[in-house]
Amino acid sequence: MTDDLPSWEPRWKRRYNSPPDDLIKDFYVPAFARSRNYDRAVGFFSAGILAAIAPSLDAFVLNDGMMRLITSPAHLSDDELAAMGKGEELKSYIKEGLRRAILQPIPSPVLADRLKLLTWMVATGRLDVRIALREHTHSYALFHEKIGVFSDQVGNWMTFTGSPNETIGGARLHSESFPLHRSWVNEEQRAYAREERDRFEQLWGERVDGVALWRVNDWIENPMRSNFGIREPSAGRTMIETDQPVSSTAPSLEGVSLVPSLPDDLTLRPFQQDAVNDWLRAGGRGTFAMATGTGKTITALTAATQASIHSSNANKPLLVLVIVPLIDLVEQWRQEAERFGFRPAVCHGTLTRGQREHLKSVFSAARSSHGRRAEMVITTAGSLTPRREDVADAEHFVQRQLTRHHGRIMVIGDEMHSLGTPSRLDALPPNPTFTLGLSATPKRHGDYEGTQALLSYFGDPVVSISIKQAIYQYNALVPYDYLPYRIELTDDEAKRYRQISQRIAAAFAKGDELAAEAQIRARTRLTQHATGKHGRLRQLMASGLKGQTHQIIYVAEGKNPETDFPALKKTEKMLRDEFGMRVECYYGETDGSRRGALQERLASGDIQALLAMKCLDEGVDIPSARIGVITASTQNPRQFVQRRGRLLRRDPNNPKSHAVIYDFIVMPPRPAGEPSDSEKRLIGGELSRAAELAEAARNREALLTIIAWAYEYGLRPVDQPWMGMTEDDEMEEWAR
């Protein structure tokens, strides 16, 4: 590729195979140092590889080097692309994905230095980046072609195609290979090299039907400037000694720590420090039973960091597996984990080929028999658990990787109660080295066996912090006012309620528990969709709530059994049409990017309220919310505890003094005589939920109203302990 071919030509091989070849040392570094142009079409590209070729990249740019890059958006899957179609939503999603990738923490000074140079190349047009997608009639799919072309200033070039992606994993971790075609060797080699170079030029010139390109330099330059900084190329930069041997099992770079550490700006509260120390004294096993908003995630990451350091001192890699219940929490955990120096790989839903390859490399690195490193995988409980159609774990991607892992592993179960079903318990890695369960409510409602199985796996609580401690002792949450509203059934609803109650009693009398349970569900649907709730919500809005912002309104799931109309849509229509409110629905089908946008719009006041069913119950941080209207709720304590927690989080950007919770409580028709046992259970469960919310509120006197309602229905303190509570008593969310 230069006139002095004899001095370096023998280095090039007809084929590179890793192992035994080191693709970075043996190929990329000398190729960049000798080239004027580098053209690359590749499925996935990572700037991390630029840290590894360090000095050669400056030499390349000083040699008037120019890079052209065609790549796919690695954060998308084919299924997601198909669902988004070909409109502006897709372009906005890709643009936002690029911005978020750029704003991620930079794990090493070496990479930070390379990224500054990369920013200069983008700003000066020396690096031109384009996103490619395979185009179909109604949607796009991922682009997976792999072509590389190095050219010099005198007309020589060489091309490679096939195996590796332009990532550290592709270059060093995986078993990769590709043929190298050099234009100057012979006519056959030149013909191959010409075809591959021409293919790139056709792609770049948008002359290939079925492949669409988007220019993205304008999208990425400003975020790169703000996050990376900028520097010009310079000669003699030796931040990495590229001739040092590199382990074949890890992408370790000089200056890059593979063991996490506590962030410099982290200040733990004393109760968080005590929780970590108690967990360590328990042998790295136990549960943090901490009220929502007390910093369970940060405390858990501190514990994971200490476990990683402990394993590093023993020269043993550690795999940290974080299991969360919802996709929303994957991103929250990823962002927090990166603060500690973890390099989390995320796993949920349908994985792209690039995501699978990256995950394989992470699991492979953690399987090393020795080494000072910690790897983290964040997955959802659903993605961890094989589906029924999976004949065996061998056909399940994550389970297959875990089966191969025989090294140290730490399992963190966030909202651990969601892992208590038999199938999810079976999916947990057996015999973990460290375990840590997290939950405000570790007990599984009505499932003693599941609760005990979880405690057996994760360990008993090493810390318990109640909601009242979090508010009034530790000041971790804001106080709140609790305003219960009694909802009466209409005459028709009361008639149906009595009929269903009679069927329930008859079913129990016959010993037909299945029929009884079906009728109990029917009665629950009736109370969940009671007509009076809609009228009460209308009254609240008319009395001033329509002018308030930062609201979350929880509505009943499903459709009204009488009208067959979804409660969510009915509520949305009323608030928009009658009161002119700016509201949006937030439900399970809302995709991740839209969820984030809705949360930001709520925080800014652009919308006044989010209307939700269940998807805002667990873990999702919306600290801007300060008014909650619970028009429908279950008697599951986990649900109302989590909903309360959503509203009590402190908001550093827009501080709030307190929150307000409006709670709609359906009261069945008063019986002429003694209520049936099933009615007492229903009323007692509903009122005990209200009593717990009232007991921790600033206006604790609301508890007296709840107790008075209980007496109206013949409930007795001996059967309902909360009815006899005094000022000094406290309801217990968790019992050790």
Beta strands, then each sheet from edge to edge (+ up, - down):
strand 1: 15-18
strand 2: 37-42
strand 3: 66-71
strand 4: 127-135
strand 5: 140-142
strand 6: 147-151
strand 7: 157-161
strand 8: 176-182
strand 9: 211-215
strand 10: 285-290
strand 11: 318-324
strand 12: 345-347
strand 13: 374-380
strand 14: 408-413
strand 15: 434-439
strand 16: 461-465
strand 17: 480-488
strand 18: 551-554
strand 19: 583-586
strand 20: 609-612
strand 21: 627-630
strand 22: 659-667
sheet 1: 1+ 8- 7+ 6- 2+ 3+ 4+ 5-
sheet 2: 1+ 8- 7+ 6- 2+ 3+ 4+ 9-
sheet 3: 12+ 13+ 11+ 14+ 15+ 10+ 16+
sheet 4: 17+ 22+ 21+ 18+ 20+ 19+
end
